[in-house]
Amino acid sequence: MIITSQDHVLVQGITGRQGRYWTERMMESGTTVVAGVSPGRGGQGVHDRPVYDTVAEAAEDHRLDATVLFVPPAGARAAVVEAVEAGVGKVVCLAEHIPSHDVMEMLAVARDHKAQVLGPNTAGLVVPGEASVGIMPGFAANIFQPGNVGVISRSGSLGTLVSMNLVTAGFGQSAFIGIGGDPILGTTTADAVRSAHEHPGTDAVVLVGEIGGAMEEEAAELIADLDIPVVAFIAGRSAPPGRRMGHAGAIVTGNRGSGESKVAALTEAGAVVVDIPSQVGSALRELGVEPTVARVGVA
């Protein structure tokens, strides 16, 4: 899922502290925020954008292509269902610790309405120079610059680090997609790789994965058929089996999901797997990917 400046974005939970702060940051990044929703706060305004009590009311006055949720875990299911039933086609769900049965229900309703969900537990997505939706620093020029590398990450912090390393090495991003770190997700690694690959201007893909689950192995099957270079970094490769490291989805219970399994699958698919994030830039150069921004450091 990609959101650009052409998409009209709704902010659910806009009147809260985080909603207010990140709405302003998203607008600074070029995001076309048209309205917000906070039950009981209809008629107010935040950053010159009207606030409605419900998504359905906002949809009567605005075209709504996407929404981002600044709502607590207990309210996430209802907020997603409300959005997709009102016709919103792209949903960015930031909250973590949402009960699994709520996640399964909201994803099922989204599928029934042919809506896409990014998350839960995602930091969001960025198309540098156009839009940033979520809590990624799309406004920071030392982290995000328009370019030709699509970045996929389960971790917002690791994705930020890799994106900063890319800019330092002279590479900008065509898009950044943070899929989230929960075991059950609306957008898988393979889904995100496909979206980045299809996004105009993407000449290479950088995949930031981590131990646990099988999404990177499943994405490797797609990567084997791609016609562009792929560089990958897998975090947590030294973690002992059975121990969760960081995200709820980062737990290894068998051979599949381990760092070794992911590295083997990605390598077999033709991806270059690096040991540390700072090697991503040099790996892209060795694959013949052309830098797109002024180099300000050494990768």
Rosetta blueprint (number, residue, H / E / L):
1 M L
2 I L
3 I L
4 T L
5 S L
6 Q L
7 D L
8 H E
9 V E
10 L E
11 V E
12 Q E
13 G L
14 I L
15 T L
16 G L
17 R H
18 Q H
19 G H
20 R H
21 Y H
22 W H
23 T H
24 E H
25 R H
26 M H
27 M H
28 E H
29 S L
30 G L
31 T L
32 T E
33 V E
34 V E
35 A E
36 G E
37 V E
38 S L
39 P L
40 G L
41 R L
42 G L
43 G L
44 Q L
45 G E
46 V E
47 H L
48 D L
49 R E
50 P E
51 V E
52 Y E
53 D L
54 T L
55 V H
56 A H
57 E H
58 A H
59 A H
60 E H
61 D H
62 H L
63 R L
64 L L
65 D L
66 A E
67 T E
68 V E
69 L E
70 F L
71 V L
72 P L
73 P H
74 A H
75 G H
76 A H
77 R H
78 A H
79 A H
80 V H
81 V H
82 E H
83 A H
84 V H
85 E H
86 A L
87 G L
88 V L
89 G L
90 K E
91 V E
92 V E
93 C E
94 L L
95 A L
96 E L
97 H L
98 I L
99 P L
100 S H
101 H H
102 D H
103 V H
104 M H
105 E H
106 M H
107 L H
108 A H
109 V H
110 A H
111 R H
112 D H
113 H L
114 K L
115 A L
116 Q E
117 V E
118 L E
119 G L
120 P L
121 N L
122 T L
123 A L
124 G E
125 L E
126 V E
127 V E
128 P L
129 G L
130 E L
131 A E
132 S E
133 V E
134 G E
135 I L
136 M L
137 P L
138 G L
139 F L
140 A L
141 A L
142 N L
143 I L
144 F L
145 Q L
146 P E
147 G E
148 N E
149 V E
150 G E
151 V E
152 I E
153 S E
154 R L
155 S L
156 G H
157 S H
158 L H
159 G H
160 T H
161 L H
162 V H
163 S H
164 M H
165 N H
166 L H
167 V H
168 T H
169 A L
170 G L
171 F L
172 G L
173 Q E
174 S E
175 A E
176 F E
177 I E
178 G E
179 I L
180 G L
181 G L
182 D L
183 P L
184 I L
185 L L
186 G L
187 T L
188 T L
189 T H
190 A H
191 D H
192 A H
193 V H
194 R H
195 S H
196 A H
197 H H
198 E H
199 H L
200 P L
201 G L
202 T L
203 D L
204 A E
205 V E
206 V E
207 L E
208 V E
209 G E
210 E E
211 I L
212 G L
213 G L
214 A L
215 M H
216 E H
217 E H
218 E H
219 A H
220 A H
221 E H
222 L H
223 I H
224 A L
225 D L
226 L L
227 D L
228 I L
229 P L
230 V E
231 V E
232 A E
233 F E
234 I E
235 A E
236 G L
237 R L
238 S L
239 A L
240 P L
241 P L
242 G L
243 R L
244 R L
245 M L
246 G L
247 H L
248 A L
249 G L
250 A L
251 I L
252 V L
253 T L
254 G L
255 N L
256 R L
257 G L
258 S L
259 G H
260 E H
261 S H
262 K H
263 V H
264 A H
265 A H
266 L H
267 T H
268 E H
269 A L
270 G L
271 A L
272 V E
273 V E
274 V E
275 D L
276 I L
277 P H
278 S H
279 Q H
280 V H
281 G H
282 S H
283 A H
284 L H
285 R H
286 E H
287 L L
288 G L
289 V L
290 E L
291 P L
292 T L
293 V L
294 A L
295 R L
296 V L
297 G L
298 V L
299 A L
